Amino acid sequence: MIDVLIVGAGPAGCAAAVYLKRYGFNVKVIEKSIVGGNVVFTNKVDNYLGIFDETGLNLSTKFKEHLKFLDIEIINDQVLSIEKKDNFILKLKNSTLESKYLILASGRTFKRLGLENEEKYVGRGISFCAICDGPMTKNKNIVVVGGGNSAFEETLHLAKYAKEITILVRDEIRADKYLFDKVKSLDNVTISLKEEILEYKGDIYLTSIVTNKREINVDAVFLYVGLVPQIDYLKDLNLNIKNNYIIVDKNYKTNIDRCYAAGDVIDKRMYQIATSVAEGVEAAFSINEDNI
């Protein structure tokens, strides 16, 4: 029997694990991908107190090192379903685990455009991570899709490598003015408004896209069109959900006894590293209070 299982090793999950371990709980973290969550894909972190001019990958590495320092086990596996009986029964790809308490911190995943053949080209021309795939775009022509901060921040990183970048903005630019001004000043970047992808073309790898205005030969497309909560594995739990986000109370407790949630998977005002860390800490504190 495990005291607390945490699903997700992003900022919220890692912070909760650190505090629970210090409170004396037997805690394990389940992560299907990389420790750090979407922080890994962030080019630069400069708004988290004490951290400035730091890559998301480096910060994520520090999260992992912190858990290792405290001997917190990270289980690299995917949760397929969760059932609530007397305790929580988590069915993973490779095992089944049981815990008294549960913290859901599975975060969000990158939104797709929903076009035919899109999944076929993910990793073969379609990317969601400039810091991961940027070096492979050296002297190549690429397209960035999106009008928010993420699209413009990642364009700044990609511009170091790519020969030519076209940013497609379907509606309007929502990026902060300082980001827009930086990107606009780059010689190898063009911003195209009211343009969107309608079709992907290629064989094994993506070679071109068709938009509502033209066909563009591309070596890669980077999508930054939003994020969606990862909650598919929760279908067997009768959770209170709103717009695909988990609803929690002020103690970060869900409507299910001994089940908490934190981070980008919950309904909240701000989706930031700082808020996620705080929520993970609060969830851990609530579990500790429940055992005093």
C-alpha positions as CSV (number, residue, x, y, z in Angstrom):
1,M,0.0,0.0,0.0
2,I,1.3,3.4,-1.0
3,D,0.3,6.4,1.0
4,V,0.1,8.9,-2.0
5,L,0.4,8.3,-5.7
6,I,0.9,11.4,-7.9
7,V,0.0,11.3,-11.5
8,G,2.3,13.6,-13.4
9,A,5.8,15.0,-12.8
10,G,5.3,18.6,-13.8
11,P,5.8,21.5,-11.4
12,A,2.7,20.6,-9.4
13,G,3.4,16.9,-9.1
14,C,7.0,17.4,-8.2
15,A,6.3,20.1,-5.6
16,A,3.6,18.0,-4.0
17,A,6.0,15.0,-3.9
18,V,8.7,17.0,-2.2
19,Y,6.4,18.3,0.5
20,L,4.7,14.9,1.1
21,K,8.1,13.2,1.5
22,R,9.2,15.8,4.0
23,Y,5.9,15.2,5.9
24,G,6.9,11.6,6.1
25,F,4.5,10.0,3.6
26,N,5.4,7.1,1.3
27,V,4.9,8.9,-2.0
28,K,5.6,7.9,-5.6
29,V,5.2,9.9,-8.8
30,I,4.0,8.3,-12.1
31,E,5.1,10.1,-15.3
32,K,4.6,8.6,-18.8
33,S,7.0,11.1,-20.5
34,I,9.6,13.4,-19.1
35,V,9.9,15.0,-15.6
36,G,9.0,18.7,-15.8
37,G,6.0,18.4,-18.0
38,N,5.6,21.2,-20.5
39,V,8.3,23.1,-18.8
40,V,10.7,20.9,-20.7
41,F,9.4,22.5,-24.0
42,T,9.9,26.1,-22.8
43,N,12.7,27.9,-24.5
44,K,13.4,30.3,-21.6
45,V,12.0,30.7,-18.1
46,D,12.5,34.2,-16.7
47,N,9.4,34.8,-14.6
48,Y,9.8,32.2,-11.9
49,L,11.2,33.7,-8.7
50,G,14.9,33.1,-8.4
51,I,15.1,31.6,-11.9
52,F,15.9,33.8,-14.8
53,D,17.5,33.3,-18.2
54,E,17.1,29.5,-17.7
55,T,16.0,27.0,-20.2
56,G,13.0,24.9,-19.4
57,L,15.0,21.8,-19.9
58,N,17.6,22.8,-17.3
59,L,14.8,23.7,-14.8
60,S,13.1,20.3,-15.4
61,T,16.4,18.6,-14.7
62,K,16.6,20.3,-11.3
63,F,13.1,19.1,-10.5
64,K,14.2,15.5,-11.2
65,E,17.4,16.0,-9.2
66,H,15.4,17.3,-6.2
67,L,13.1,14.2,-6.2
68,K,16.2,11.9,-6.5
69,F,17.9,13.7,-3.6
70,L,14.8,12.9,-1.4
71,D,14.7,9.3,-2.7
72,I,11.2,9.8,-4.3
73,E,10.6,7.1,-6.8
74,I,9.5,8.2,-10.3
75,I,7.6,5.4,-12.1
76,N,8.0,5.8,-15.8
77,D,4.7,4.4,-17.0
78,Q,1.3,5.5,-18.3
79,V,-1.9,5.4,-16.2
80,L,-4.6,3.8,-18.3
81,S,-7.5,4.0,-15.7
82,I,-8.2,4.7,-12.1
83,E,-10.9,3.0,-10.0
84,K,-12.0,4.1,-6.5
85,K,-12.8,1.3,-4.1
86,D,-11.7,1.4,-0.5
87,N,-8.5,2.9,-1.9
88,F,-7.5,4.0,-5.4
89,I,-6.6,1.3,-7.9
90,L,-4.4,2.6,-10.7
91,K,-4.0,0.4,-13.8
92,L,-0.8,1.2,-15.6
93,K,0.6,-0.2,-18.9
94,N,3.0,-2.4,-17.0
95,S,1.6,-2.8,-13.5
96,T,-1.3,-2.0,-11.1
97,L,-0.8,0.2,-8.0
98,E,-2.9,1.0,-5.0
99,S,-2.8,4.1,-2.8
100,K,-4.8,5.7,0.0
101,Y,-4.5,9.2,-1.4
102,L,-4.3,10.4,-5.0
103,I,-3.1,13.7,-6.5
104,L,-4.0,14.3,-10.2
105,A,-1.3,16.5,-11.8
106,S,-1.3,15.2,-15.3
107,G,-1.3,18.7,-16.9
108,R,-2.1,19.5,-20.5
109,T,-1.0,18.3,-23.8
110,F,-0.5,20.2,-27.1
111,K,-3.6,20.8,-29.1
112,R,-3.7,19.7,-32.7
113,L,-5.5,21.3,-35.7
114,G,-7.5,18.2,-36.2
115,L,-6.6,17.8,-39.9
116,E,-6.4,14.5,-41.8
117,N,-3.0,12.8,-41.6
118,E,-1.9,15.1,-38.8
119,E,-0.8,12.4,-36.4
120,K,1.1,10.7,-39.3
121,Y,3.5,13.7,-39.5
122,V,4.0,14.3,-35.8
123,G,7.7,13.7,-35.4
124,R,8.1,13.6,-39.1
125,G,7.6,17.3,-39.9
126,I,5.2,18.4,-37.2
127,S,6.7,19.5,-33.9
128,F,5.5,21.2,-30.7
129,C,9.0,21.8,-29.2
130,A,11.4,24.4,-30.6
131,I,14.1,23.7,-28.0
132,C,13.9,20.0,-28.9
133,D,13.8,20.2,-32.7
134,G,15.2,23.7,-33.4
135,P,18.7,22.5,-34.3
136,M,17.3,20.2,-37.0
137,T,15.8,23.2,-38.8
138,K,19.2,24.8,-39.6
139,N,19.0,26.5,-43.0
140,K,15.5,25.2,-43.6
141,N,12.1,26.8,-44.3
142,I,9.6,26.3,-41.5
143,V,6.1,27.4,-40.5
144,V,5.0,28.4,-37.0
145,V,1.3,28.3,-36.3
146,G,-0.2,30.5,-33.6
147,G,-0.7,34.0,-32.5
148,G,0.0,33.8,-28.7
149,N,3.1,34.2,-26.5
150,S,4.2,30.5,-27.1
151,A,4.3,30.9,-30.8
152,F,6.3,34.1,-30.7
153,E,8.6,33.0,-27.9
154,E,9.5,29.8,-29.8
155,T,9.9,31.7,-33.0
156,L,12.7,33.7,-31.3
157,H,14.5,30.4,-30.6
158,L,13.9,28.9,-34.1
159,A,15.1,32.0,-35.8
160,K,18.6,31.2,-34.6
161,Y,18.6,28.1,-36.9
162,A,16.0,28.4,-39.7
163,K,16.6,30.0,-43.1
164,E,13.1,31.4,-43.3
165,I,10.1,31.3,-40.9
166,T,6.5,32.1,-41.7
167,I,4.1,32.6,-38.8
168,L,0.5,31.8,-39.7
169,V,-2.0,33.6,-37.4
170,R,-5.6,32.5,-38.0
171,D,-7.3,35.3,-36.2
172,E,-5.4,38.0,-34.3
173,I,-2.0,38.3,-32.6
174,R,-2.4,37.8,-28.8
175,A,1.3,37.8,-28.0
176,D,2.7,40.5,-25.6
177,K,3.9,43.6,-27.4
178,Y,7.5,43.1,-26.5
179,L,7.5,39.7,-28.0
180,F,5.8,40.9,-31.1
181,D,8.3,43.7,-31.6
182,K,11.2,41.3,-31.1
183,V,9.9,38.8,-33.7
184,K,8.9,41.5,-36.2
185,S,12.4,42.9,-36.2
186,L,13.9,39.5,-37.3
187,D,15.0,39.5,-41.0
188,N,14.1,35.8,-41.5
189,V,10.6,35.9,-40.1
190,T,7.3,36.8,-41.9
191,I,4.0,37.2,-40.2
192,S,0.9,36.3,-42.2
193,L,-2.5,37.2,-40.7
194,K,-5.9,35.4,-41.4
195,E,-4.1,32.4,-42.8
196,E,-4.5,28.8,-41.6
197,I,-3.5,25.3,-42.7
198,L,-6.1,23.3,-44.4
199,E,-4.1,20.3,-45.5
200,Y,-0.8,18.5,-44.9
201,K,1.1,17.0,-47.8
202,G,4.0,14.5,-48.1
203,D,5.0,10.9,-48.2
204,I,6.8,9.6,-45.1
205,Y,7.8,13.1,-44.1
206,L,5.8,16.4,-44.4
207,T,6.9,18.3,-47.5
208,S,4.2,21.0,-47.9
209,I,1.1,22.6,-46.5
210,V,-2.0,24.0,-48.2
211,T,-3.5,27.1,-46.6
212,N,-6.6,29.1,-47.3
213,K,-4.3,31.3,-49.4
214,R,-1.6,29.2,-51.0
215,E,0.6,26.1,-50.9
216,I,3.9,26.4,-49.1
217,N,6.9,24.0,-49.3
218,V,8.1,23.4,-45.8
219,D,10.6,21.3,-43.9
220,A,8.8,21.5,-40.6
221,V,5.7,23.0,-39.0
222,F,5.6,24.0,-35.3
223,L,2.1,24.1,-33.8
224,Y,1.3,26.4,-30.9
225,V,-2.5,26.6,-31.0
226,G,-3.3,25.9,-27.4
227,L,-3.3,23.1,-24.8
228,V,-5.9,20.6,-23.6
229,P,-6.1,18.8,-20.2
230,Q,-5.0,15.2,-20.1
231,I,-8.0,13.5,-18.5
232,D,-8.8,10.5,-20.7
233,Y,-7.5,8.1,-18.1
234,L,-10.1,9.5,-15.6
235,K,-13.2,8.2,-17.3
236,D,-13.9,5.7,-14.5
237,L,-13.9,8.3,-11.8
238,N,-17.0,10.4,-11.3
239,L,-15.0,13.6,-11.1
240,N,-16.5,17.1,-11.2
241,I,-15.3,18.4,-14.6
242,K,-15.8,21.8,-16.3
243,N,-14.7,22.4,-19.9
244,N,-12.4,19.3,-19.5
245,Y,-10.7,20.8,-16.4
246,I,-11.0,19.2,-13.0
247,I,-12.8,21.3,-10.4
248,V,-11.2,21.6,-6.9
249,D,-12.0,23.4,-3.7
250,K,-9.8,25.8,-1.8
251,N,-7.8,22.9,-0.4
252,Y,-7.3,21.4,-3.9
253,K,-9.6,18.5,-3.1
254,T,-11.9,17.1,-5.8
255,N,-15.4,15.9,-5.2
256,I,-14.0,12.4,-4.5
257,D,-12.8,11.7,-1.0
258,R,-8.9,11.6,-0.7
259,C,-8.5,12.7,-4.3
260,Y,-6.8,16.0,-5.0
261,A,-5.7,17.8,-8.2
262,A,-3.2,20.5,-9.0
263,G,-1.4,22.2,-11.8
264,D,-2.6,22.8,-15.4
265,V,-5.2,20.0,-15.2
266,I,-7.5,22.0,-12.9
267,D,-9.8,25.0,-13.7
268,K,-8.0,28.2,-12.6
269,R,-7.1,31.7,-13.6
270,M,-3.4,31.4,-14.4
271,Y,-1.4,28.6,-15.9
272,Q,2.1,29.3,-14.8
273,I,5.0,27.4,-13.2
274,A,4.6,29.4,-10.0
275,T,0.9,28.8,-9.6
276,S,1.3,25.0,-10.3
277,V,4.1,24.7,-7.7
278,A,1.9,26.5,-5.1
279,E,-1.1,24.2,-5.9
280,G,1.0,21.1,-5.5
281,V,2.2,22.4,-2.1
282,E,-1.3,23.2,-1.0
283,A,-2.5,19.7,-2.1
284,A,0.3,18.1,-0.1
285,F,-0.5,20.3,2.9
286,S,-4.1,19.3,2.8
287,I,-3.3,15.6,2.8
288,N,-1.0,16.1,5.8
289,E,-3.7,18.1,7.6
290,D,-6.1,15.2,7.0
291,N,-3.7,12.9,8.8
292,I,-3.1,15.0,11.9
